[in-house]
Every structure is written in C-alpha cells, then in structure tokens.
Amino acid sequence: MTITTHSPEETRAFGHRLAERLGRGAIVACSGDLGAGKTCLIQGICEGLGVAEPVNSPTFIIANEHAGRLADGSSLPVYHLDLYRLERPEDLDNLGWEDYLYGDGVCLVEWADRAAHLLPEEAFRIRMEVAGEGQRRITVSE
C-alpha cells in the first residue's frame, strides 16, 4: 500500500490509523532519508497507542520506552528506537535489541534499514520519501 500525505498532520493521522492494526509483539520498521517524516509518523502511531507524553526521536540514546495502552485499556509498552547513529549492527546486542523486538510491547524503529537483516520477516516495513513541498510518500509492506 502506498499513500501520499500533504502535511505533518496528515502523516501523524496516518500513523494514528496504522496504530489500530498493531498489538503486542508488533514491529514497525521505518526507513527513509533524513527529513522524510519517520519521527512524525511514529508520533502518530504513539498517539494512536495512547502514549500521553511527547514523543521525540531518541537519536542520541537510541531507545525510549513509553507507556501506551491497547483499545481494551490494558497497558502496552511502546519501544521507540532510532538507529541513525548505529555504527555497526552488532552494537544492537549491547542495547538489548532482541528484548525490544520480542518483548510484550510494540517496537517502532527509525532508520531500520541499518539493521534490516536483523528484523523478523513479520515486521511492518515502511518506506518514506519526500514527494514534494510538504508531501510524503509512504509505502507500507506487511
């Protein structure tokens, strides 16, 4: 599926709708150039998952954990990883990468292409591209 959004608000709204399809153990792997809207999309997903606090990209610390909730009101950990500063995929072992991927929450990964070979096949793969002034082309593969 490919869509084009025309503003950051539309990108966040698409993320919010995508969140409805996610449950425990879901992995969303986002890739795209700098400024393609990955963080904006993830902010929308987090809103849709009931995360109350502001969501910023964890570029320097690599991982943030947020408290979310499912539609039934049960708590849901939301793990937001940013692999932009990752030097080698092996560095993910020190981070506890597999705990995030295979934990009880939802794992959202920015710059996922830097560790694509480590992602499980069932991950939602999202490619984001700048499609014009304020526009983003979002391709989702399941």
C-alpha positions as CSV (number, residue, x, y, z in Angstrom):
1,M,0.0,0.0,0.0
2,T,1.3,3.5,-0.9
3,I,-0.2,6.8,0.2
4,T,0.8,10.4,-0.1
5,T,0.3,12.8,2.8
6,H,0.3,16.6,2.3
7,S,1.3,17.8,5.7
8,P,2.8,16.7,9.0
9,E,-0.7,16.5,10.5
10,E,-1.8,14.1,7.7
11,T,1.3,12.0,8.3
12,R,0.6,11.8,12.0
13,A,-3.1,11.0,11.3
14,F,-1.9,8.1,9.0
15,G,0.3,6.8,11.9
16,H,-2.7,7.0,14.2
17,R,-4.8,4.9,11.9
18,L,-1.9,2.4,11.5
19,A,-1.8,2.0,15.3
20,E,-5.2,0.4,15.1
21,R,-3.6,-2.6,13.4
22,L,-0.9,-3.1,15.9
23,G,-0.9,-5.3,19.0
24,R,1.5,-6.9,21.4
25,G,4.7,-8.0,19.6
26,A,4.2,-5.8,16.5
27,I,7.3,-4.3,14.9
28,V,7.2,-1.2,12.7
29,A,10.4,-0.7,10.7
30,C,10.7,2.8,9.2
31,S,13.3,3.8,6.6
32,G,13.8,6.9,4.5
33,D,16.1,9.8,4.1
34,L,16.7,12.5,6.7
35,G,13.6,14.7,6.9
36,A,11.3,12.1,5.2
37,G,8.9,12.1,8.2
38,K,9.7,9.0,10.1
39,T,9.5,10.6,13.5
40,C,6.3,12.4,12.6
41,L,4.7,9.1,11.6
42,I,5.9,7.4,14.8
43,Q,4.4,10.3,16.8
44,G,1.1,9.5,15.2
45,I,1.4,5.8,15.9
46,C,2.3,6.6,19.6
47,E,-0.8,8.9,19.8
48,G,-2.9,6.0,18.5
49,L,-1.4,3.7,21.1
50,G,-2.3,6.0,23.9
51,V,1.1,7.4,24.7
52,A,0.5,10.6,26.7
53,E,4.0,12.1,26.9
54,P,5.7,13.9,24.0
55,V,7.5,11.6,21.6
56,N,10.8,12.7,20.3
57,S,13.4,10.7,18.3
58,P,15.9,9.0,20.6
59,T,18.8,9.8,18.2
60,F,21.5,10.1,20.9
61,I,20.3,7.5,23.3
62,I,18.9,5.0,20.7
63,A,15.9,3.8,22.6
64,N,13.0,5.4,24.5
65,E,10.3,3.4,26.3
66,H,6.8,4.8,26.5
67,A,3.6,3.7,28.4
68,G,0.8,3.1,25.9
69,R,-2.4,1.2,26.0
70,L,-4.5,-1.1,23.9
71,A,-8.1,-0.4,22.8
72,D,-9.3,-2.6,25.8
73,G,-7.5,-0.2,28.2
74,S,-4.7,-2.7,29.1
75,S,-1.2,-1.3,29.4
76,L,1.2,-1.6,26.5
77,P,4.9,-0.8,26.4
78,V,5.9,1.1,23.3
79,Y,9.6,1.0,22.4
80,H,10.9,3.7,20.1
81,L,14.4,3.0,18.6
82,D,16.4,5.3,16.4
83,L,19.3,3.5,14.6
84,Y,20.7,6.7,12.9
85,R,23.9,6.7,14.9
86,L,24.4,3.0,14.9
87,E,27.9,2.3,13.8
88,R,27.6,-1.5,13.4
89,P,24.6,-3.8,13.6
90,E,26.5,-5.8,16.2
91,D,26.2,-2.8,18.6
92,L,22.5,-3.7,18.9
93,D,23.4,-6.6,21.1
94,N,24.6,-4.2,23.8
95,L,21.3,-2.4,23.6
96,G,19.2,-5.5,24.3
97,W,17.7,-5.3,20.8
98,E,16.0,-8.6,21.0
99,D,14.2,-7.7,24.2
100,Y,12.6,-4.8,22.4
101,L,11.8,-6.8,19.2
102,Y,10.4,-9.8,21.0
103,G,9.0,-8.2,24.1
104,D,5.4,-7.7,25.2
105,G,5.0,-4.3,23.6
106,V,5.1,-2.6,20.2
107,C,8.6,-1.8,18.8
108,L,8.9,1.2,16.5
109,V,12.3,1.5,14.7
110,E,13.6,4.5,12.8
111,W,16.4,4.1,10.3
112,A,15.5,0.4,10.3
113,D,17.5,-0.2,7.1
114,R,20.7,0.0,9.2
115,A,19.7,-3.4,10.7
116,A,17.3,-4.7,8.1
117,H,18.8,-8.2,8.1
118,L,18.1,-8.5,11.8
119,L,14.4,-7.7,11.6
120,P,11.9,-10.5,11.7
121,E,10.0,-11.2,8.5
122,E,6.6,-10.3,10.0
123,A,7.7,-6.6,10.7
124,F,5.6,-3.9,9.1
125,R,8.1,-2.3,6.7
126,I,7.5,1.4,5.9
127,R,9.5,3.4,3.4
128,M,9.1,7.1,3.5
129,E,10.1,9.6,0.8
130,V,9.8,13.3,0.2
131,A,7.3,13.6,-2.7
132,G,7.2,17.4,-3.0
133,E,6.9,20.5,-0.8
134,G,5.3,19.2,2.4
135,Q,4.3,15.9,0.8
136,R,5.5,12.4,1.9
137,R,5.1,9.2,0.0
138,I,4.6,6.3,2.5
139,T,4.8,2.7,1.3
140,V,3.8,0.0,3.8
141,S,4.7,-3.6,3.3
142,E,3.5,-6.4,5.6
